[in-house]
Amino acid sequence: MLDISNTYVVDSPNKQFKLGYSLSRSLRIPDLAIDGKGITPDYYIDKSIPAVQWLNYVVGILEQ
């Protein structure tokens, strides 16, 4: 919900459900939308790093 803002939530008449909807959507940078794609990470942990080495990899990055 980073491209959507000013959300509003209303209760159903019987209070069993809530409806959330947005009042605005960001169109200022259409080629860099986040929703539906995700935020691009600064560092990737891909298949070149074995699962048993993920922690050491992350610690190394944090210590830089």
N, C-alpha and C positions, 0 to 999 in steps of 0.2 A: 504494500500500500504506500509506496513512495511516490508514484506518479499521480496518485489520487489524494485529495486533501479535503478538509472541511467536511468530515463525515458527520452524519446525523443518525441517531438511533432512536427508534420509537417502539413502544410496546404494542403488542396486539391487544385488541379489546379485552380478551380474557386473560391477559398477562402470561400466556403460555409461551409466546414467541417474541423475539425482538427482531426488528428489521433495521439493518444498517445500510445507508446509501450515501453516496458522495454528492457534494454540492459543487465540486470543481475538479478539474483534471489539468495537470500541467502539460502544456503543449510548447513550452519555450525551447526545448531541445528535442525535437521529434526523433532524431537519429540516435539519441542516447537514453531512450526510455528504459526503465529498470523493471517494471512489472512485466511478468511473462518471460523475462530473460535472467534476472538476478543481477547482483552487484558483482562486477568483475574483481576477482581477488588480486592482491598484490603479488602473492606467491602461489604457485600451483604445487600440489602433491600429486604427481601423476604416476604412471606405472613404472617409471624409471627409478623410483624410490620404493624399495621393498617395504611392505607394511610394518615389519619389525623395526624399521629405521625412521619411521615418521616422527617419533618423539625427538630423536637426536637431530633430525633435520629442522624441526621447529625451534628447538632450543638454540641451535646454531644461528638461525635467523634472528631470534630475539636477542642474542648476545652481540650481534653486529652493531 
